[in-house]
Amino acid sequence: MKWFKDIHDRQIRLTDERQEHIEVDHPEMFGQIKKIEDTLSNPDIIIRSKTDSDVELFYRHYDITPVTEKYLCVVVKVLVGNLFIITAYFTDTIKRGDALWEKK
């Protein structure tokens, strides 16, 4: 298990099972743990999921990724005293939803 801190200094865990899911279901994410950590600690924007109010989507733009220029989206479940990564993937777009935080 790995632990990260987000921009709000909250502890977020990444279980071995979730890391395996990320790297198997999204093979372009293999070896991208540092980018996941950087996206949580220094996102461009954080969006509340429209389908699950307990989920926050952390986005950060990267000029260079294994799949060209993309945003990295790190999906975090936020429960009282229990924050954990559900998945992470590269994407072209930021999903719609309420912006919880945005880089100025």
N, C-alpha and C positions, 0 to 999 in steps of 0.2 A: 504494500500500500504506500502511496505517496501523498504528501500533504503540501498544499499551496496556500498562499495568502492572496486575497483579492485586493482591489483598490481601496476597499473599505476596511482592510485589515482583518477580514473574517477568514477563518480556517476552512479550507475546502479539501475534501479527500477524493482521491482517485484510487479505487480498488484495483487489484490485479485483474479481476474479471472485467471491469469496465475498460481498462487499458487494452486488454486482449480484444474486446469487442471493437474498440476504436480502430485498432491496427489491423484486424481481420476484415471487418465490414467496410472499412475505409482505408485500403492499402496505402494510399498516398499519405496517410497520417503516420506511417511507421517511422519512428525516430524523431517525431515532432514534439516531444515532451517539453523542450525548452520554449517552443512557440506557444504551447498551451499555458505554461507558467507565465510567460510574458503577456499573453492576452488577458489573463485573469488580473494581473497586477497593473497593467497599463492598457486598458481597452480604449477603443475609439468611442464606443457607445455600449450601453447595457439596455436591453429591451425586455419588458415583461412579456412572456408568452401569451398569446391570445387564447390558446387552448388549455393552458394550465397556469393559474395565477401563482402557483408555487415554483414556477420555473423562470429563471433569468437566462437570457441569451447574451453572452459576452462576445463582442465583435472587435476584431483588430485587422486592419488592412496590411497586407504584406506584398511588396513589389515582387519578391522572389519566393516561390513555393515549388514543390515537386510538380504542380499542375498550373504553372504560369502565375500571373498576378491575380490574387484572390483575397477575400476576407477569410479569416479563421473564425468560426463560430464555436464557442465552448458552451455547452448546455448544462446548466447547474440547477439541481433541485434544491430549494431553500425551505427547510423545515426548521422549527424552533431548535436551536442548538445542534443542527445536523445538516450540513451543506455538503453535497457530493456531486461529482461530475457524472452526468448520464451518458453523454457522447460528445464528440468534437469532429468537425469536418470543415473542409474548405468550400467556399461558396462565392458566387458572383454578386449576390444581393443580400441586403439586410432585411429580415422579415419585418412585417408590420406588427405594431404593438405599441404599448406605452413606453416611451423612453424614460428609464429610471435614472440614468446618468449619461452625460455626454461630455467628451473632451472639449474644452474651450479653446 
